[in-house]
Amino acid sequence: MDRRNFLKIFGLTLMISVINSACRKEAQGYTAASNKKRIVIIGAGLSGLAAAQELYRRGHEVVVVEARDRIGGRIWTSTQWADMPLDFGATWIHGPQGNPLTDLADQINAKRLTTTYNKTVTHNTSGMPLSEVEKVRMEDLRTQVVKALKKAQGKDDDASIRQVIKPLIDQFDESSEAHRFINFILNGTIEHEYSGSAEKLSAQWYDSAKAFDGDDVFFAQGFKVIPEFLAQGLQIELGQVVKEIEWERSPVRVITQKTEFIADHVVVTLPLGVLQAKSVRFSPELPHSKQNAIVKLGMGVLNKCYLRFPNVFWSADADWLEYVSEKHGEWTEWVSFKQAANMPILLGFNAADRGRAIEVWSDKQIVESAMQTLRTIYGGSIPEPIDYQITRWASDPFSLGSYSYNPVGATPKIRQELAAPLKKCLFFAGEASDKDYFGTTHGAYLSGLRVAQEILKL
Ligand SMILES: Cc1cc2nc3c(=O)[nH]c(=O)nc-3n(C[C@H](O)[C@H](O)[C@H](O)COP(=O)(O)OP(=O)(O)OC[C@H]3O[C@@H](n4cnc5c(N)ncnc54)[C@H](O)[C@@H]3O)c2cc1C
């Protein structure tokens, strides 16, 4: 498609969005740009929408090109159960105090519900809540794990978390409680949060991200309220799978399976997994520093299995239910929606290697495996779930994983290389490009604002 065609399609849809948005513009602080540019943003996830909204409000012509038939990307609220929206991707604003997403949620008065780690019940391998003696042993081992990791962070050479913990875990027989406790700590505390396996996560940098304070909150209507808010007034082209980007000089050409778009600047918010798989061709190829960053960072997995029961049979006032599994990482972490939302729903997680492995299982196998764990904890007479919903993020072609992590060999600086613009033509955002808050929604959002500033400064 040539420039004029682009403008025609762009213009048509823009006209509709202009009508829709005209009355909102004033309230949104819309200003006409003195040097109006055409900007194509690839991806209608949080980072893409944040960048698009900012650039649109500053008077530029913006079109968001999105492969899926929905916006939000890794924010995806299922409305299959009418009385309880469920988030397949991000659920929580992690640390709401000072978090930019809190401001957005406040602007739309979005109702938020709180879960807290203070309300956690941990069960041993037999399914009993940890006794006082077991709790002391667990905390002692946790202290030793933290100490070993802190020591490793003071060294020059990097190693994986598993390598660093090996001298500690090797002191115990594989069938011992201590061995299981250490694996539980690695899985529940580290692999679930960072989505990479202990075998791959960098001991030096796995936790290099900053964090905001406060108990995590989730949205009563689902996280989708935030992308919906940011999408207001924007032209978004759904169902446009980008195949190639010709980027070395302006105008940049974005070629999709159906058509092509031409722009002065293009913002790439493709998830790290999609960049690693080379699903989109860059012509010419990306420079070495960029490719190096893409290859060296890790894309991890966190998968969810929601189970809905006829009634609550677990500790009703607990938010988190934990299980010290026999084998590493099997249904270690659960969230109860009883206390926060008064619903008889449990959410079981599988992260990292285990999260990836079960994606090939059938739904029936996954639910049965989850139920085995719940029966171990709560007994054989618990009810069967009346329904379930399951995610498979590693197999999703437009995500190919859940969120990024720092494996051995990656440093925080590498994320700046991923974020660096190329020749004033190509700009990069997305959670993986945010050095300070990678792996989160607020990291994605801030990366979108950062890239908008880069373009506005040109
Ligand atoms: C299971 C899970 C749980 C999570 N939990 C939390 C949480 O509780 N709190 C939190 O803060 N964060 C959480 N996260 C992380 C958070 O969801 C992400 O960091 C954030 O949403 C990423 O936003 P993004 O804009 O960088 O990427 P995305 O949202 O992935 O946006 C990229 C967009 O690009 C599109 N795209 C891909 N390929 C193409 C193509 N070829 N052509 C056109 N478009 C394409 C995608 O469809 C997508 O819409 C979770 C993620 C997952 C998966």
Ligand as a Chemical Component Dictionary entry (heavy atoms), coordinates in Angstrom:
data_LIG
# 
_chem_comp.id                   LIG 
_chem_comp.type                 NON-POLYMER 
_chem_comp.pdbx_formal_charge   0 
_chem_comp.three_letter_code    LIG 
# 
loop_
_chem_comp_atom.comp_id 
_chem_comp_atom.atom_id 
_chem_comp_atom.alt_atom_id 
_chem_comp_atom.type_symbol 
_chem_comp_atom.charge 
_chem_comp_atom.model_Cartn_x 
_chem_comp_atom.model_Cartn_y 
_chem_comp_atom.model_Cartn_z 
_chem_comp_atom.pdbx_ordinal 
LIG C1  C1  C 0 -0.228 -15.350 33.428 1  
LIG C2  C2  C 0 0.287  -13.963 33.626 2  
LIG C3  C3  C 0 0.160  -13.354 34.853 3  
LIG C4  C4  C 0 0.630  -12.062 35.049 4  
LIG N1  N1  N 0 0.400  -11.457 36.250 5  
LIG C5  C5  C 0 0.717  -10.161 36.389 6  
LIG C6  C6  C 0 0.250  -9.454  37.517 7  
LIG O1  O1  O 0 -0.496 -9.986  38.346 8  
LIG N2  N2  N 0 0.638  -8.155  37.659 9  
LIG C7  C7  C 0 1.416  -7.521  36.730 10 
LIG O2  O2  O 0 1.745  -6.340  36.913 11 
LIG N3  N3  N 0 1.835  -8.165  35.613 12 
LIG C8  C8  C 0 1.482  -9.458  35.407 13 
LIG N4  N4  N 0 1.809  -10.103 34.257 14 
LIG C9  C9  C 0 2.664  -9.418  33.273 15 
LIG C10 C10 C 0 1.900  -8.400  32.415 16 
LIG O3  O3  O 0 0.699  -8.984  31.958 17 
LIG C11 C11 C 0 2.747  -7.995  31.225 18 
LIG O4  O4  O 0 4.019  -7.555  31.667 19 
LIG C12 C12 C 0 2.134  -6.844  30.403 20 
LIG O5  O5  O 0 0.750  -6.997  30.236 21 
LIG C13 C13 C 0 2.836  -6.806  29.043 22 
LIG O6  O6  O 0 2.354  -5.726  28.285 23 
LIG P1  P1  P 0 3.094  -5.397  26.903 24 
LIG O7  O7  O 0 2.395  -4.254  26.295 25 
LIG O8  O8  O 0 4.551  -5.303  27.128 26 
LIG O9  O9  O 0 2.896  -6.720  26.017 27 
LIG P2  P2  P 0 1.565  -7.402  25.477 28 
LIG O10 O10 O 0 0.434  -7.145  26.396 29 
LIG O11 O11 O 0 1.901  -8.808  25.185 30 
LIG O12 O12 O 0 1.289  -6.601  24.124 31 
LIG C14 C14 C 0 1.927  -6.929  22.923 32 
LIG C15 C15 C 0 0.877  -7.010  21.832 33 
LIG O13 O13 O 0 1.521  -7.344  20.598 34 
LIG C16 C16 C 0 0.620  -8.177  19.868 35 
LIG N5  N5  N 0 1.344  -8.924  18.848 36 
LIG C17 C17 C 0 2.147  -9.994  18.991 37 
LIG N6  N6  N 0 2.613  -10.407 17.802 38 
LIG C18 C18 C 0 2.097  -9.552  16.875 39 
LIG C19 C19 C 0 2.211  -9.451  15.469 40 
LIG N7  N7  N 0 2.966  -10.292 14.744 41 
LIG N8  N8  N 0 1.530  -8.457  14.834 42 
LIG C20 C20 C 0 0.758  -7.570  15.541 43 
LIG N9  N9  N 0 0.623  -7.636  16.868 44 
LIG C21 C21 C 0 1.290  -8.611  17.536 45 
LIG C22 C22 C 0 0.026  -9.066  20.940 46 
LIG O14 O14 O 0 -1.170 -9.689  20.514 47 
LIG C23 C23 C 0 -0.171 -8.089  22.099 48 
LIG O15 O15 O 0 -1.473 -7.529  22.080 49 
LIG C24 C24 C 0 1.302  -11.384 34.001 50 
LIG C25 C25 C 0 1.415  -11.997 32.756 51 
LIG C26 C26 C 0 0.906  -13.261 32.558 52 
LIG C27 C27 C 0 0.976  -13.877 31.190 53 
# 
loop_
_chem_comp_bond.comp_id 
_chem_comp_bond.atom_id_1 
_chem_comp_bond.atom_id_2 
_chem_comp_bond.value_order 
_chem_comp_bond.pdbx_ordinal 
LIG C1  C2  SING 1  
LIG C2  C3  SING 2  
LIG C2  C26 DOUB 3  
LIG C3  C4  DOUB 4  
LIG C4  N1  SING 5  
LIG C4  C24 SING 6  
LIG N1  C5  DOUB 7  
LIG C5  C6  SING 8  
LIG C5  C8  SING 9  
LIG C6  O1  DOUB 10 
LIG C6  N2  SING 11 
LIG N2  C7  SING 12 
LIG C7  O2  DOUB 13 
LIG C7  N3  SING 14 
LIG N3  C8  DOUB 15 
LIG C8  N4  SING 16 
LIG N4  C9  SING 17 
LIG N4  C24 SING 18 
LIG C9  C10 SING 19 
LIG C10 O3  SING 20 
LIG C10 C11 SING 21 
LIG C11 O4  SING 22 
LIG C11 C12 SING 23 
LIG C12 O5  SING 24 
LIG C12 C13 SING 25 
LIG C13 O6  SING 26 
LIG O6  P1  SING 27 
LIG P1  O7  DOUB 28 
LIG P1  O8  SING 29 
LIG P1  O9  SING 30 
LIG O9  P2  SING 31 
LIG P2  O10 DOUB 32 
LIG P2  O11 SING 33 
LIG P2  O12 SING 34 
LIG O12 C14 SING 35 
LIG C14 C15 SING 36 
LIG C15 O13 SING 37 
LIG C15 C23 SING 38 
LIG O13 C16 SING 39 
LIG C16 N5  SING 40 
LIG C16 C22 SING 41 
LIG N5  C17 SING 42 
LIG N5  C21 SING 43 
LIG C17 N6  DOUB 44 
LIG N6  C18 SING 45 
LIG C18 C19 SING 46 
LIG C18 C21 DOUB 47 
LIG C19 N7  SING 48 
LIG C19 N8  DOUB 49 
LIG N8  C20 SING 50 
LIG C20 N9  DOUB 51 
LIG N9  C21 SING 52 
LIG C22 O14 SING 53 
LIG C22 C23 SING 54 
LIG C23 O15 SING 55 
LIG C24 C25 DOUB 56 
LIG C25 C26 SING 57 
LIG C26 C27 SING 58 
# 
